[in-house]
């Protein structure tokens, strides 16, 4: 009996409702889940990162292992499963009824008038399932764009962490070099003092300045360990995993085509793409609400009757019922809700576009300022500070200068070298921010891939 009833209900459903079509392209949810990082890959990462830390390697490891990215991917797959379920018919229902059983003998089913076994299938209004499926697929598409945004955010955080690691390492190396330089100055001051070309105060001043450098080195060691821990965390590695020295960075001083970047924002920025999908999702939800408010849904059923007390023992029954959505104020409220949601999503799309344009202009302005600052420091201040220090050192060695002037020139040289390292890191971070604002990488910006800068 069940196959016959099932065929009957299915045939009626096909006659009333067309199969919903998929409205969105294949998303990341349709891809198979990424496997956990095997031990071999972990060992390979350690071998690649221990001798030298390159930005490309860090980005690859983070993209593969970062748990925030993996979380976003699983949420996309979950939404894709919900989208598939949204386009299916409601559950087939089985029913049982018994009529005319004597109250004095409630278990005497053989004396009942009728025992009924039946099936019921609810058929939504034509087009509703397709609209619901499109709305659910839109939700999955928005989550897929959110995953893309999460990946871009992680890339920015990785780049910022890498440049922070580069900055602290370079400052640490620079301070160590100046510790050696000032140790020589202290020794030179003592030699000049012994031959009467310097005072005891000169020797004390150089010793105090050397102690200050030792204190700065201790602070930089702490910053260096913190930046290592941040990089390892983003790569989902043990926080104390070994990291080598950062690779040399060649600052990118190229120009960015602003018009081209802004023209591609609708496709490259995941926030805008998600907002566009959101409007399509709300349109589908509005279509479903309007259809349910105007077109009734159906209930189809078929029953098998067993009548033990009748001459006709076996019979069947069939039923069709519809709802009356025109009499329901709830349906009208749902339509208004869907209309306002669609209007809000349209405004959200406008807001996402405006925000993206501002972020591009702001990031580009900061990148331009960082490039100008680097040019001034690297091409003008750094050579001048080096020459000033070398001249003061030569003069003091010849007994023609004092320790105070030499220390001032050494401090200036140290400060300019530190500012130069910071300018490189700021330039790299500004470039990462611009790439995030645009939503894609810049082909002319590959600092770690260019010629190593000494």
N, C-alpha and C positions, 0 to 999 in steps of 0.2 A: 504493500500500500504506500509506503514512504516514497519509493522512486516515482510512482505515478503522481503523487501530490507535489513532490518537488519539481517535476517537469512542468506541471500545470502552473505553479506559482512563477517559475522562471520565465515561462513563455509570456505570461501576462506582464511581467516586469520589463522584458525586452520590448514589448509592444508599446509601453508607456514612456520609458526613459532610455535615451541614447547613452552610449558609453561615454563617460567624460574623457576629454582629451587633456594631455599634459600641456600646461601653458608655459612652463619654464624649462630652460635648458638643463642639461645634466649638471648637478652641483657636486661639491666635494663630498657630499653624503653618499653618493653612489659609488665612490671609490672604496676599495677594501681598506679595512682598518690597518694603520701602520703598525708593524710589529715592534715589540719592545727592542731596545738597542741591545744586541748581543754582546757577550763579553769580548769577542774579538774586536768589535768596533770600539769598545771602550779602551782596549789596549792600544789600538791604532791611534785613537785620539790622544792618549797619554804620550805615545811616541812622537806624535806630530807637535804637541804643545810644549813638551819638556825642553827641547833645545831652543826654540824660538816661537813666539806667539805672533801669528799672522792674523790679520783681521778676517780674511776670507775663511780661514780654518775655524775661527771662533764662530762666525756666522753659520757655517755649515753644521757644526756640532749643536749649536743652540736651536737651529731650525729642526733638527732631527730629534732632539732629546728634551727640549724645554717643556715642562708639564703644563704650562699655560696654553701653549699651542695645542698640545694633545687634548686638553680639556675642551677647547673650542671645536676641535675636529669631532669629538664624540657627541657634542651637542648638535652639530650639524647632522650627523647620522641619525640621532634620535628624532630630530625634526623631520627628516626625510621619511622615517618609518611612520610618523604621525600623518604625513601628507598622503602616504599610500593608503592608510586606514580611512582617511576622510572621504575618499571617493568610493567606498564600498557600501553595499546595502546594509541596513540594520539587520540584527541577528534574526534568523528564522526561529519562530516560536512554536513549541509543541504544547498542546493543551489536552486536558482530560476532563470530562464531565459525566456525571451520573444523575439520571432523572428517575423519580418515582420509586426510590428505595424505601420500603416500609420502615417507619420509625421504630416499630417494635422489634424489628430484626434488621438493624443497620448494616449487618455484614452479609445479608442475604442478597448478594448482587444478582443471583440468578432469578430473583423476583422483581428486579428493577424494570422500569419501562424501557429505558434506553441507557446504554453505555457508549460514550462518544470519545473517539480519539481523533485529534485534528492537528493541522498545521496552519500557522498564520505568518504572513510576510507583509511588512510595511513597505510601500513603494513611495519614496519621496516625490514631490512634484517634479515634472520634467525640467532638467537643467540644474536642479539644486545640487545634486551630487557633483556635477562638473564644476560648479561655482565653488563649492566647499573644497574640492580638491585643489583648484587654482589658488584659493586663499591659503590653504595649508602649505602648498608648494612655495607660495610667496614668503611665508614665514621661514621655511627652510632656506630659501634663497637669501633672505636677510641675515640669517645666522651664518650662511656661507660667507657673506661679505663681512660680517663681524669677525669671522675667523681670519679673513684676509687682513682686516685692520689689526687684529691681535698679532699676526705675524709681522706686520710692518712696525708695530709698536715695539715688539721684541727686538727687531733689527736696530731700531733707533737706540734702545736701551743698551744693546750690545756694543754698538759703535761708541756711544757715550762712555760706557765702562772701559772700552779698549783705549780710547783717547785719554781718559783719566789715568789709566794704568801707564800709558805712554808718558803722560806729563809727570807723574810722580817718579817714574823710573829715571826720566831724563833729569829732573831736578835733583834726584838722589845722586846720579852720576856727576852732575855738575858740581854739587857741593863737595863730593869726595875729591874731585879735581882741585877745587879751591882750598880744601884742607891741605892738600899737598903744596899748593902755591903759597899759602900763608905760612905753612911750616917752614918753607924756604925763606919767607920774609922774616919770620922770627929769628931764624938762624943768621940771616944777613944782618938784622938789627943787632944781634949779639956781637957779631964780628966787628961791625962799625963801632959799637960801644967800646969794645976792647982796644980799638986803635984810636978812640977819641973822636970819631966822626958822627957819633950819635949819643943821645942821652939815655939814662936808665928809664926815663919816662917813655921813650920810644919803644924800648924792649917790652915794658909792661903793657903798653897799648896794643902792640902786635900779639902778645900772649892772650890778652882779654878777647881780642877779636877772633883769635883761633878757637878759644873756648866757646864763643857764641856760635861758631860754625859747627862745632861738635854737637851743640844742643839742637841746631836746625836739622842735622843729619838724623838725630834720634826721632824727631817729629816726622820726618819724611819716611823713616822705616815703618812707622805706624800707618801712615797714609798708604804706603806701598802694599802692606799686608791687607788693608781694607779693600783696596782696588782689586787685588788678586781674589779675595773672597767674593766680591761682587761678580767678577767675571766667571768664576767657577759656579756660582749659584745660577747665573743665567744659562750656563751650559749643563745644568743638572749634574754637576760633578761634585765629589767631596769638597767641602769648603777649603780644605788645606791641600788639595791636589797640587802637584808641582806645575809651575808655569815658568817658562823660560823668559828671556828678555824680549820686550816687544820689538817687532820688526821696524825697520826704519820707515819713516813717513815722509812722503814728498807732497807738500801742500799743493792743493789744486787752486790755481788762480785763474781758471777759465771763466768765461762769461756764460750766463744762462739765458736761453731764449724764453723770455717771460711770456710772450704772446702764445708761443707753442705750448708752453707748460699749462697755461690757463685754459687753452682750447681743449686739452685732453683731460681736464679734471673730471668730467662726467663719467669717463670710463676708468680713469686711474685711481680716483679716490673712492675707497670702499664705502665711506659714509654716504656719499652722494648716490652711489649705485644701490646701496641698501635703501635709501629714501625713495628712489625711483621704484624699486621692487615693492616697497611699502604701499605706494599709491596703487599699484596693480593688485596687490593683495586686498586692499580696502575696496577697490572697485569690484572684485570678485565677491567679497563679503556682502556688499550692497546688492549685487545681482541676486545672490542667494536670499537675502532678506526680502527683497521686493517680490521675488517669485513665491516664496513661502507665504507672503501676505496676500497674494492674489490667486494663486493656483492651489487647489487642495491636494493633499497627499492621499494615498489609497491604502486600504488594508484588504488583502486578498486571503481567503482561507478555504480550506477543504476539510471535511470531517468524515470519518467512518463511524457508522452507527451500528451497534449490536443491540437488538431488541429481543431479550430472552423470553418475554411473555407475549410477544406478538406472533401472528402467523408469518409475517415477513421478518425474518431474523436479521437479515443483512441489508443495510441501506447506506446512503451517503448524503451529505449535505454540503453546500457551498455558500460562501458569503462574500460580499463586497461592501466596504464602508469607506467613507471619506470624512475628512475633517472639514470644518467651516471656518476658514481663516478670516473671512470678512467680518465675522462677529467678535473677533478677538482684538481687544485694545493692545494686548501684548505684542502682536505682530507689527502694529503701527509704531509702537515705541522702538522696536528693534530696527525698523527701517530708519527712523530718525537718528538712532544711535549710529548706524552704519554711515549715514550721510555726513554726520558731524565728524566721525572718525576719518572719512575720506578727505574732508576739508582740512582737518588737522594735519594729515599726512602730506597734503599738497603744500601747506605752509612749512612743514618740516623739510621738504625738499628744497624750497626756496632758502630756508635758513641754512641748510647744509651747504648749498652752493655759495652763499654769501660768506659763511665762515671759512670755507676752503679758500676762497679768493683772498680773504684777509690774511689767513695763515701763510699763503704763498708769498704775498707781498712782504709780510713781516719777516718771514724766514729769509727771503732774498735780501732784505735790507740788512739784517744781521750778518749774513754771509758776506755781503759787500763790505761792511764795516770791518769784519774780521780779516778780509783780504787786504784792505788798505792798511790796517794796523800791522799785519805781518810784513808787508812790503817795507814800511817805515822802519820797523825794528830790525828786520833781517838785512836790509840793504844799506841802511844809514846808521842807526844807533849801534848795532853790534860791531861793525868795523871800527867806528870811532871809539867805542869803549875799549876795544882790544888795543888799539894804537895808544890810547891814553894810558892804559895800565902798563903796557910794555915800556913806554917812555918814562913813566914814573919809576918803574922798577930799575931801569937802566941808570936813571939819575941817582936813585937812592944807593944803588950798588957802587956808584962812583963817588958817593959822599957829597953829592950836590943837592940832595933833597932831604925832606924830613919824613918820618914814619907816618905822620898824620896824612900828608898828601898821598903817600903810597897806599895807605889803607882806604882812603876815600876812593881812589881810582880802582882798587881791587873790589870794593863793595859795589861800585857802579858797574864794573864789568860783570860781577856775579849777578847783580839784579837784572841787567840787560839780557844775559844768557838765560836766566830763569824766565823772563818775560817772553823771550823768543820761543822757549819750549811751550809756554802757556798759550802763545799765539797760534802755534801749530795745532795744539789740542783744541783750542777754541774754533779754529778754522774747520777742523774735521767734524766737530760736533755741530757746527752751524750747517755744514753741508748735509749731515745726516738729518737735521731738522727740516731742511728744504726738501730733501727726498721724501720725507714723511708727509710734508704739506702737499707736495705734488702727487704723491701716491705711487711713485715708481722711482727706480734708480736713475741716476744721471749718467749717461754713457761717457761723458767727459770727466767724470769724477771717480777715479779709482786710486786714492792716495797710496795705499799699500802696494799697488801694482806698478807704480811709477819708479823712476830711478831712486835708489836709496839716498836719502839726504844725510850728509854727515853733520 
